[in-house]
Amino acid sequence: MSNNDDLAPRGPHASGDEEKATSTHRPPTAARENATSHHTQFFGEGEYDQHLAHLAEKKERDMTFKDAVIGDFRLIMYSLGFSGTIIMEGYGLALLTYLFSVDPFNAKYGVFDTKTSKNELEYKWKAILPLLAQLGSILGVGLTAPLVNIIGYKRTVLLMLTLCAAFAFVPFFAPNVLILAVGFLLQGIPWGVFQVVSPAYSSEVASLQMRPILTTWNNLCWIIGQLLASAVAFAFHGLPSAWAYRVPFGLNWAFIAFLFCAIAAAPESPYWYLKKHRLGDARTATKKLVRKGSEERTEEKLALMQHAICHEMKHVADNQTRWQKTSAMFRGVDRRRTEIACATWIIQALCGSSLIGWAPKLFESAGMESGKALAMNIGLPCAGIVGTVASWWLMQKMGRRQIFFWGLISMAVVLTVCGSATLARNSASGFAAGAVLVLYTAIYDLTIGPICYSIVSEIASVRLRTQTISFARGLYLAANLFNLFLTPKMLGMDSEGWRWGARTGFLYAGCCGIGALYTFYRVPETKDISVRGLSILFHEKVKARKFSAKKAAELEKSQGAAASKTSSSDNTVSVLDEVVEPKIASPARVASPKNNN
């Protein structure tokens, strides 16, 4: 059967052949017995069962973690494949700063320093190389939304992995620092795409119980990349030849080969197919995501996705121009969602997390030897892994908003202690600053690091998710330019630097305080709230401090009461106890009351 058969209209003007075609895919017997006859039109693309969507949402909310893992195991594996691209990105960015402490790298691309009597990469290149990688990422972030809209998540990532494999040759064979800079600029483009696609895909395919884990898994992948980079840099830093930095660069090809195979086997996001009105492909993708042979789960999940899109699209006119569609995230309730997503990621960028990447140099500035600094640096990503895994348990107890707020408060305190530890400059203070930074990393990866991914992915609406995450991530990268320019100066990486050393923690402690204040007043709780529930809360302009699943249920109930009074209107369609105004397009897109019984 072709996709057009699945998309045949079910309105009063549908022919008998069209009616037969659209009835080919029906819910299994068990699902039909649980469902009522209350169907609604999916924007002229055939009917979906509202009651089945209700049952699916309730089932996801009541599902235990064990049941979610068993039922969505295939979905989890596919999502982890997309998240694996973040490992490669984290590895590449962290490796760059770690190589600044590797002697063969400095001998190849640095200049002789009379003070240290050895070659050292010039300060300007220490700032420019990460900067170019970030600029490349910004370009990639800007390309993500149009690419995903045209070819989908899966093919976008496969295309970027192919480009990654080609661009990896540039730094591997770079004869001078200028070519090395070009290589990192080019590699930054696919890295930027990965930063958007991975959390967006995870958020779309995940069930309610798995959503916080699969979205925050992206942070764990970043940490794994940092751990691999620090371990590889430490393992090869003693080699006297160019292989001390070429082998770490070459490992990118191993990542690419593995990830290409994993993602090629994954399905496209069903949401993407539904937004393209390809119901048959959406059903096929959903069937591949759920437990094998579970036809009932396939129909439930598909109905839930259709209903989430239907609820959001009821507020959108059909005759929008391309610019109106693109700028929708800056208007109405979506403007608030965009603001929260952007501010959350900016807070993550300016909370002092940049100190983690410069940890070896920070330890050296506090009086520690370079070899010991690289060895101690391995402890940071290890602490981060423990923190991220612990955050999965913590999110079940506290929710996103509280963790984000108290994480900022705790980090402000720790950063203040880190700055105070270096007032006495000696080897002991270096180890003290290192120990405090390990504690900071654990807190960061327990709270701000992973929770930020969860908040941004969940706050964005379904129809604007890619655009919102792209714009927010672009601002995050722009905020990181502040870190790239000023963090080396604050740590005293050059002769004209400010040489604050670990006292840089004082500045970032203040930033954490400002972020905590914003979080208290503007960042809402998203724990246990479905996609449709969040849409209701935002449309009703509920204050951030009052967001909850209970509040969403109360508003839905009140909307249902209002809908029951007006359901007899000629120009309205009752959609799951909500009043849906008719679309501005042709009458064929308005469901017939006969089909809504």
C-alpha positions as CSV (number, residue, x, y, z in Angstrom):
1,M,0.0,0.0,0.0
2,S,1.3,3.5,-0.8
3,N,1.5,6.3,1.7
4,N,-1.3,8.1,-0.2
5,D,-3.7,5.4,0.8
6,D,-2.9,6.0,4.5
7,L,-3.5,9.8,4.1
8,A,-6.9,9.5,2.4
9,P,-9.4,11.9,3.9
10,R,-12.2,10.6,6.1
11,G,-14.6,13.5,5.8
12,P,-18.1,13.3,4.4
13,H,-16.9,13.6,0.8
14,A,-14.6,10.6,0.9
15,S,-15.4,7.9,-1.5
16,G,-16.0,4.3,-0.7
17,D,-12.6,3.3,-2.0
18,E,-10.9,5.9,0.1
19,E,-12.9,4.8,3.1
20,K,-11.7,1.2,2.6
21,A,-8.1,2.3,2.0
22,T,-7.9,4.3,5.3
23,S,-9.5,1.5,7.3
24,T,-6.7,-1.0,6.3
25,H,-4.6,-0.1,9.4
26,R,-6.8,-0.6,12.5
27,P,-5.8,-0.9,16.1
28,P,-5.5,-4.5,17.3
29,T,-8.5,-6.1,19.0
30,A,-7.3,-5.3,22.6
31,A,-6.9,-1.6,21.7
32,R,-10.2,-1.4,19.9
33,E,-12.0,-2.9,22.9
34,N,-10.5,-0.3,25.2
35,A,-11.2,2.6,22.8
36,T,-14.4,4.4,22.3
37,S,-15.8,5.3,18.9
38,H,-14.6,8.9,19.4
39,H,-12.3,9.6,16.5
40,T,-11.1,12.9,15.1
41,Q,-9.7,14.1,11.8
42,F,-5.9,14.4,11.7
43,F,-5.9,17.5,9.5
44,G,-7.5,15.8,6.5
45,E,-5.0,12.9,6.7
46,G,-7.4,10.2,8.1
47,E,-8.7,9.6,11.5
48,Y,-7.0,8.8,14.8
49,D,-8.5,7.5,18.0
50,Q,-8.6,10.1,20.7
51,H,-9.5,7.7,23.4
52,L,-6.6,5.5,22.4
53,A,-4.3,8.6,22.8
54,H,-5.7,9.1,26.3
55,L,-5.1,5.5,27.2
56,A,-1.5,5.7,25.9
57,E,-0.7,8.9,27.8
58,K,-2.1,7.4,31.1
59,K,-0.2,4.1,30.5
60,E,3.1,6.0,30.0
61,R,2.5,8.0,33.2
62,D,1.7,4.9,35.2
63,M,4.4,2.8,33.7
64,T,7.3,1.7,36.0
65,F,10.9,2.3,35.1
66,K,11.4,-1.5,34.6
67,D,8.3,-1.7,32.3
68,A,9.5,1.3,30.3
69,V,13.0,-0.3,29.8
70,I,11.5,-3.6,28.7
71,G,8.8,-2.1,26.5
72,D,11.0,0.5,24.9
73,F,14.3,-1.3,24.7
74,R,14.6,-1.0,20.9
75,L,13.8,2.7,21.2
76,I,16.4,3.2,23.8
77,M,19.1,1.5,21.7
78,Y,18.3,3.7,18.6
79,S,18.3,6.8,20.7
80,L,21.7,5.9,22.2
81,G,23.0,5.6,18.7
82,F,22.1,9.2,17.9
83,S,23.5,10.4,21.3
84,G,26.8,8.7,20.5
85,T,27.6,11.5,18.1
86,I,27.9,13.7,21.2
87,I,30.8,11.5,22.4
88,M,32.7,12.3,19.2
89,E,32.0,16.0,19.6
90,G,33.0,16.0,23.3
91,Y,36.1,14.1,22.5
92,G,37.2,16.4,19.7
93,L,36.7,19.7,21.6
94,A,38.2,18.4,24.9
95,L,41.2,16.8,23.1
96,L,42.1,20.2,21.6
97,T,42.7,21.9,24.9
98,Y,44.3,18.8,26.4
99,L,46.8,18.7,23.6
100,F,48.1,22.2,24.7
101,S,49.9,20.3,27.5
102,V,51.5,17.7,25.1
103,D,55.1,18.4,24.3
104,P,55.2,17.0,20.7
105,F,52.1,19.0,19.8
106,N,53.7,22.2,21.1
107,A,57.0,21.3,19.4
108,K,55.1,21.0,16.0
109,Y,52.8,24.0,16.2
110,G,54.4,26.2,18.9
111,V,57.2,28.7,19.2
112,F,60.2,28.7,21.5
113,D,59.5,30.3,24.9
114,T,62.6,31.7,26.6
115,K,61.0,31.6,30.0
116,T,60.3,27.9,29.9
117,S,63.1,27.0,27.5
118,K,60.7,24.8,25.4
119,N,58.3,25.2,22.6
120,E,54.8,26.5,23.5
121,L,51.7,27.1,21.4
122,E,51.2,30.9,21.2
123,Y,48.3,32.3,23.3
124,K,46.5,33.6,20.2
125,W,46.3,30.1,18.8
126,K,45.1,28.7,22.1
127,A,42.2,31.1,21.8
128,I,41.7,30.9,18.1
129,L,41.6,27.1,17.7
130,P,38.7,26.5,20.1
131,L,37.1,29.7,18.8
132,L,37.1,28.4,15.2
133,A,35.6,25.1,16.3
134,Q,32.8,27.0,18.0
135,L,32.2,29.2,15.0
136,G,32.0,26.0,12.9
137,S,29.5,24.6,15.4
138,I,27.4,27.8,15.1
139,L,27.3,27.3,11.3
140,G,26.3,23.7,11.8
141,V,23.5,24.7,14.3
142,G,22.2,27.2,11.7
143,L,22.1,24.5,9.1
144,T,20.3,21.9,11.3
145,A,16.7,23.2,11.1
146,P,16.5,23.5,7.3
147,L,18.4,20.2,6.8
148,V,16.2,18.3,9.2
149,N,13.0,19.8,7.7
150,I,14.0,18.6,4.2
151,I,15.7,15.2,4.8
152,G,14.9,14.3,8.4
153,Y,17.0,13.5,11.5
154,K,18.5,10.3,10.3
155,R,19.8,11.3,6.9
156,T,21.1,14.6,8.3
157,V,23.3,12.7,10.8
158,L,24.5,10.3,8.2
159,L,25.5,13.2,5.9
160,M,27.3,14.9,8.8
161,L,29.2,11.7,9.7
162,T,30.4,11.4,6.1
163,L,31.6,15.0,6.2
164,C,33.3,14.3,9.6
165,A,35.3,11.4,8.0
166,A,36.5,13.7,5.3
167,F,37.3,16.7,7.5
168,A,39.3,14.5,10.0
169,F,42.1,14.2,7.4
170,V,42.9,18.0,7.8
171,P,44.1,18.0,11.4
172,F,45.7,14.6,11.1
173,F,48.0,15.8,8.3
174,A,48.2,19.5,9.2
175,P,51.7,20.8,8.4
176,N,51.2,24.0,10.3
177,V,48.9,25.6,12.8
178,L,47.0,27.5,10.1
179,I,45.9,24.3,8.4
180,L,45.1,22.9,11.8
181,A,42.8,25.8,12.4
182,V,41.0,25.2,9.1
183,G,40.5,21.6,10.1
184,F,38.8,22.5,13.4
185,L,36.6,25.0,11.7
186,L,35.4,22.4,9.2
187,Q,35.0,19.7,11.9
188,G,32.9,22.2,14.0
189,I,30.1,22.2,11.4
190,P,29.0,18.6,11.9
191,W,29.6,18.9,15.6
192,G,27.1,21.7,15.7
193,V,24.5,19.6,13.9
194,F,25.0,16.8,16.4
195,Q,24.3,19.1,19.3
196,V,20.8,19.8,18.0
197,V,19.7,16.5,16.4
198,S,20.7,14.2,19.3
199,P,18.5,15.8,22.1
200,A,15.7,16.6,19.6
201,Y,15.5,13.0,18.4
202,S,15.7,11.5,21.9
203,S,12.9,13.8,23.1
204,E,10.6,12.9,20.2
205,V,10.9,9.1,20.4
206,A,11.2,8.6,24.1
207,S,8.2,7.6,26.4
208,L,7.4,9.8,29.4
209,Q,9.4,7.6,31.8
210,M,12.4,7.4,29.6
211,R,12.4,11.0,28.4
212,P,14.5,12.4,31.2
213,I,17.1,9.7,31.0
214,L,17.5,9.7,27.2
215,T,17.8,13.5,27.0
216,T,20.3,13.7,29.9
217,W,22.2,10.8,28.4
218,N,23.6,13.4,25.9
219,N,25.4,15.0,28.8
220,L,26.9,11.6,29.8
221,C,28.0,11.1,26.2
222,W,29.8,14.5,26.4
223,I,31.5,13.4,29.6
224,I,32.5,10.0,28.0
225,G,34.1,12.0,25.2
226,Q,36.0,14.1,27.7
227,L,37.1,11.0,29.6
228,L,38.4,9.4,26.4
229,A,40.1,12.6,25.4
230,S,41.9,13.0,28.7
231,A,42.8,9.3,28.8
232,V,44.1,9.3,25.3
233,A,46.1,12.5,25.8
234,F,47.6,11.2,29.0
235,A,48.4,7.8,27.3
236,F,50.2,9.2,24.4
237,H,51.7,12.5,25.8
238,G,55.0,10.8,26.6
239,L,55.7,9.8,22.9
240,P,58.5,11.9,21.4
241,S,57.1,11.8,17.9
242,A,54.1,13.3,16.1
243,W,52.0,10.2,16.8
244,A,51.5,11.6,20.3
245,Y,48.8,13.8,18.8
246,R,48.1,12.1,15.4
247,V,46.8,8.9,17.1
248,P,44.2,10.9,19.1
249,F,43.1,12.7,16.0
250,G,42.9,9.4,14.0
251,L,40.5,7.8,16.6
252,N,37.7,9.9,15.1
253,W,37.5,7.5,12.2
254,A,36.8,4.6,14.6
255,F,33.9,6.6,16.1
256,I,32.5,7.5,12.7
257,A,32.5,3.9,11.4
258,F,30.7,2.6,14.4
259,L,28.1,5.4,14.6
260,F,27.4,5.3,10.9
261,C,26.3,1.6,11.2
262,A,24.3,2.2,14.3
263,I,22.3,5.2,12.9
264,A,21.8,3.6,9.5
265,A,19.8,0.9,11.3
266,A,17.7,3.3,13.3
267,P,14.2,4.6,12.1
268,E,13.4,8.2,11.4
269,S,11.4,10.1,14.0
270,P,7.7,9.3,13.6
271,Y,7.0,13.0,14.5
272,W,8.9,14.1,11.4
273,Y,6.8,11.8,9.2
274,L,3.6,13.0,10.7
275,K,4.5,16.7,10.2
276,K,5.1,15.7,6.5
277,H,1.7,14.0,6.4
278,R,3.3,10.6,5.8
279,L,1.1,8.5,8.1
280,G,2.2,5.1,6.6
281,D,5.9,5.9,7.1
282,A,5.2,7.1,10.6
283,R,3.4,3.9,11.5
284,T,6.3,1.9,10.1
285,A,8.9,3.9,12.1
286,T,6.8,3.6,15.3
287,K,6.5,-0.1,14.8
288,K,10.3,-0.3,14.6
289,L,10.7,1.7,17.8
290,V,8.4,-0.3,20.1
291,R,8.8,-3.9,21.3
292,K,8.8,-6.4,18.5
293,G,5.3,-7.7,17.7
294,S,3.5,-5.1,19.9
295,E,0.9,-3.9,17.4
296,E,-1.2,-2.5,20.2
297,R,1.7,-0.4,21.5
298,T,2.4,0.8,18.0
299,E,-1.2,2.1,17.6
300,E,-1.2,3.7,21.0
301,K,2.1,5.6,20.5
302,L,1.1,6.7,17.1
303,A,-2.3,8.0,18.3
304,L,-0.5,9.9,21.1
305,M,1.9,11.5,18.7
306,Q,-1.0,12.5,16.4
307,H,-2.9,14.0,19.2
308,A,0.1,16.0,20.5
309,I,0.5,17.5,17.0
310,C,-3.2,18.1,16.7
311,H,-3.3,20.0,19.9
312,E,-0.4,22.3,19.0
313,M,-1.6,22.9,15.4
314,K,-5.1,24.0,16.4
315,H,-3.5,27.4,17.2
316,V,-1.7,27.7,13.9
317,A,-3.2,29.1,10.7
318,D,-2.8,27.1,7.5
319,N,-1.9,30.0,5.3
320,Q,1.4,31.0,7.0
321,T,4.3,32.2,4.9
322,R,7.7,30.5,5.3
323,W,8.9,33.5,7.4
324,Q,5.9,33.2,9.7
325,K,6.6,29.5,10.2
326,T,10.3,30.2,10.9
327,S,9.6,33.2,13.3
328,A,6.8,31.5,15.2
329,M,9.1,30.7,18.1
330,F,9.4,34.4,18.8
331,R,5.6,35.0,19.0
332,G,2.9,34.2,21.5
333,V,3.4,31.3,24.0
334,D,6.3,29.9,21.9
335,R,8.3,33.1,22.6
336,R,8.2,32.1,26.3
337,R,9.3,28.6,25.5
338,T,12.2,29.9,23.3
339,E,13.3,32.3,26.1
340,I,13.5,29.6,28.7
341,A,15.4,27.2,26.4
342,C,17.9,30.0,25.5
343,A,18.4,31.2,29.0
344,T,18.8,27.6,30.4
345,W,21.6,26.9,27.9
346,I,23.3,30.3,28.4
347,I,23.3,29.6,32.2
348,Q,25.0,26.3,31.5
349,A,27.7,28.1,29.4
350,L,28.4,30.8,32.0
351,C,28.2,28.8,35.2
352,G,32.0,28.0,35.2
353,S,31.8,24.8,33.2
354,S,34.6,26.1,30.9
355,L,37.0,25.6,33.8
356,I,36.6,21.9,33.4
357,G,38.1,22.0,29.9
358,W,41.1,24.1,31.1
359,A,41.6,21.9,34.2
360,P,45.2,20.9,33.4
361,K,46.3,24.5,33.0
362,L,44.3,25.5,36.0
363,F,46.1,22.9,38.1
364,E,49.4,24.1,36.8
365,S,48.6,27.7,37.6
366,A,47.9,26.6,41.1
367,G,51.4,25.1,41.4
368,M,51.0,21.5,40.1
369,E,53.4,19.8,37.7
370,S,52.1,19.2,34.2
371,G,52.3,15.4,34.4
372,K,50.4,15.4,37.6
373,A,47.9,17.9,36.2
374,L,47.1,15.6,33.3
375,A,46.7,12.6,35.6
376,M,44.4,14.4,38.0
377,N,42.4,15.7,35.0
378,I,41.2,12.1,34.4
379,G,39.3,12.3,37.7
380,L,37.0,15.1,36.4
381,P,35.1,13.1,33.7
382,C,34.9,10.1,36.1
383,A,33.3,12.4,38.7
384,G,31.0,13.6,35.9
385,I,29.9,10.1,34.9
386,V,29.0,9.3,38.5
387,G,27.1,12.6,38.8
388,T,25.1,12.1,35.6
389,V,24.0,8.6,36.5
390,A,23.0,9.8,39.9
391,S,20.9,12.6,38.3
392,W,18.6,10.0,36.8
393,W,17.6,8.9,40.3
394,L,17.5,12.4,41.6
395,M,15.1,13.5,38.8
396,Q,12.6,10.9,39.9
397,K,12.6,12.5,43.4
398,M,12.9,16.2,42.8
399,G,12.2,17.1,39.2
400,R,14.1,19.4,36.9
401,R,13.4,22.8,38.3
402,Q,14.6,22.2,41.9
403,I,17.7,20.3,40.8
404,F,18.7,23.1,38.4
405,F,18.1,25.8,41.1
406,W,19.9,24.1,44.0
407,G,22.7,23.0,41.6
408,L,23.5,26.6,40.8
409,I,23.5,27.5,44.5
410,S,25.8,24.6,45.3
411,M,28.2,25.4,42.5
412,A,28.4,29.1,43.5
413,V,29.5,28.0,47.0
414,V,32.1,25.5,45.6
415,L,33.5,28.0,43.1
416,T,34.0,30.5,45.9
417,V,35.9,27.9,47.9
418,C,38.0,27.0,44.8
419,G,39.0,30.7,44.4
420,S,39.8,30.9,48.1
421,A,42.1,27.8,48.0
422,T,44.6,29.6,45.8
423,L,45.2,32.6,48.0
424,A,48.3,30.7,49.3
425,R,50.2,29.6,46.1
426,N,52.0,26.4,46.7
427,S,51.8,22.7,45.7
428,A,49.3,22.0,48.4
429,S,47.0,24.7,47.2
430,G,47.2,23.2,43.7
431,F,46.0,19.9,45.0
432,A,43.3,21.6,47.1
433,A,42.1,23.6,44.0
434,G,42.1,20.3,42.0
435,A,40.0,18.5,44.7
436,V,37.5,21.3,44.8
437,L,37.3,21.3,41.0
438,V,36.6,17.6,41.1
439,L,33.7,18.3,43.5
440,Y,32.5,21.1,41.3
441,T,32.5,18.7,38.3
442,A,30.5,16.1,40.2
443,I,27.9,18.7,41.2
444,Y,27.7,20.2,37.7
445,D,27.2,16.8,36.2
446,L,24.6,15.9,38.8
447,T,22.6,19.0,38.2
448,I,23.2,21.7,35.6
449,G,25.0,19.5,32.9
450,P,22.3,16.8,32.4
451,I,19.2,18.7,33.5
452,C,19.8,21.4,31.0
453,Y,19.4,18.9,28.1
454,S,16.2,17.7,29.6
455,I,14.7,21.1,30.2
456,V,15.6,22.4,26.7
457,S,14.3,19.3,24.9
458,E,11.1,19.2,26.9
459,I,10.3,22.9,26.8
460,A,10.3,23.2,23.0
461,S,7.0,22.5,21.3
462,V,6.8,19.6,18.8
463,R,6.3,21.6,15.7
464,L,9.2,24.1,16.6
465,R,11.5,21.7,18.5
466,T,14.3,21.7,16.0
467,Q,14.2,25.4,15.4
468,T,14.0,26.2,19.1
469,I,16.9,23.9,20.1
470,S,19.0,25.2,17.2
471,F,18.5,28.8,18.2
472,A,19.1,28.1,21.9
473,R,22.2,26.1,21.1
474,G,23.5,28.9,18.9
475,L,23.2,31.3,21.8
476,Y,24.9,28.8,24.0
477,L,27.9,28.7,21.6
478,A,27.9,32.4,21.3
479,A,28.0,32.7,25.1
480,N,30.9,30.2,25.0
481,L,32.9,32.8,23.0
482,F,33.1,34.7,26.2
483,N,34.7,31.7,27.8
484,L,37.1,31.1,24.9
485,F,38.3,34.7,24.9
486,L,38.4,35.5,28.6
487,T,39.0,32.2,30.4
488,P,42.6,31.8,29.0
489,K,43.3,35.4,30.0
490,M,41.9,34.9,33.5
491,L,43.9,31.7,33.9
492,G,47.1,33.5,32.7
493,M,47.8,31.6,29.5
494,D,49.9,34.4,28.1
495,S,52.2,37.2,29.3
496,E,49.5,39.8,29.1
497,G,46.9,37.7,30.8
498,W,45.3,38.6,34.1
499,R,46.7,35.5,35.9
500,W,43.7,35.0,38.2
501,G,44.3,31.3,38.3
502,A,41.7,29.4,40.3
503,R,40.4,32.8,41.6
504,T,38.4,32.8,38.3
505,G,35.9,30.8,40.4
506,F,34.8,34.1,42.1
507,L,33.5,35.5,38.8
508,Y,31.7,32.3,37.8
509,A,30.2,32.0,41.3
510,G,28.5,35.4,40.7
511,C,27.2,34.1,37.4
512,C,25.7,31.0,39.2
513,G,23.9,33.3,41.6
514,I,22.3,35.3,38.8
515,G,21.3,32.1,37.0
516,A,19.7,30.8,40.2
517,L,17.6,33.9,40.5
518,Y,16.4,33.5,36.9
519,T,15.6,29.9,37.5
520,F,13.5,30.6,40.5
521,Y,11.2,33.0,38.6
522,R,11.2,31.7,35.0
523,V,12.1,28.0,34.6
524,P,9.1,25.7,35.1
525,E,8.9,22.1,36.2
526,T,8.5,19.5,33.4
527,K,8.5,16.3,35.5
528,D,5.8,13.8,34.6
529,I,4.1,16.3,32.3
530,S,3.3,15.1,28.8
531,V,3.9,17.0,25.6
532,R,0.2,17.9,25.5
533,G,0.2,18.9,29.2
534,L,3.1,21.3,28.7
535,S,1.2,22.8,25.7
536,I,-1.9,23.4,27.9
537,L,0.1,25.0,30.7
538,F,2.0,27.4,28.3
539,H,-1.2,28.4,26.5
540,E,-2.9,29.1,29.8
541,K,0.1,31.2,30.8
542,V,0.6,29.4,34.1
543,K,3.5,30.8,36.3
544,A,6.7,28.8,36.3
545,R,6.4,28.0,40.0
546,K,2.9,26.5,39.5
547,F,3.8,24.0,36.7
548,S,2.8,20.5,37.5
549,A,1.1,17.4,36.1
550,K,-1.8,18.0,38.5
551,K,-2.2,21.6,37.3
552,A,-2.2,20.4,33.7
553,A,-4.9,17.8,34.5
554,E,-7.0,20.5,36.2
555,L,-6.8,22.8,33.2
556,E,-7.6,20.0,30.8
557,K,-10.7,19.1,32.9
558,S,-11.9,22.7,32.8
559,Q,-11.3,22.8,29.1
560,G,-13.3,19.6,28.7
561,A,-16.2,21.2,30.6
562,A,-16.1,24.2,28.3
563,A,-15.9,22.0,25.3
564,S,-19.0,20.0,26.3
565,K,-21.1,23.2,26.3
566,T,-20.0,24.2,22.8
567,S,-19.6,20.9,21.0
568,S,-22.8,21.4,19.2
569,S,-21.4,24.4,17.3
570,D,-21.3,24.0,13.5
571,N,-17.8,25.2,13.2
572,T,-16.0,23.4,16.0
573,V,-14.6,19.9,16.5
574,S,-14.3,18.4,20.0
575,V,-10.7,17.0,20.3
576,L,-10.2,15.0,23.5
577,D,-12.5,17.3,25.5
578,E,-10.9,20.5,24.0
579,V,-12.4,22.9,21.5
580,V,-10.5,23.0,18.3
581,E,-11.2,26.0,16.0
582,P,-11.5,25.2,12.3
583,K,-8.4,25.6,10.2
584,I,-8.3,28.5,7.7
585,A,-7.7,26.2,4.7
586,S,-10.2,24.3,2.7
587,P,-13.4,22.8,4.2
588,A,-12.0,19.3,3.6
589,R,-9.7,19.9,6.5
590,V,-12.6,20.3,9.0
591,A,-13.8,17.0,10.3
592,S,-17.4,16.1,9.8
593,P,-19.4,15.7,13.0
594,K,-20.6,12.3,11.7
595,N,-17.1,11.0,12.0
596,N,-16.6,12.3,15.5
597,N,-19.1,10.1,17.2
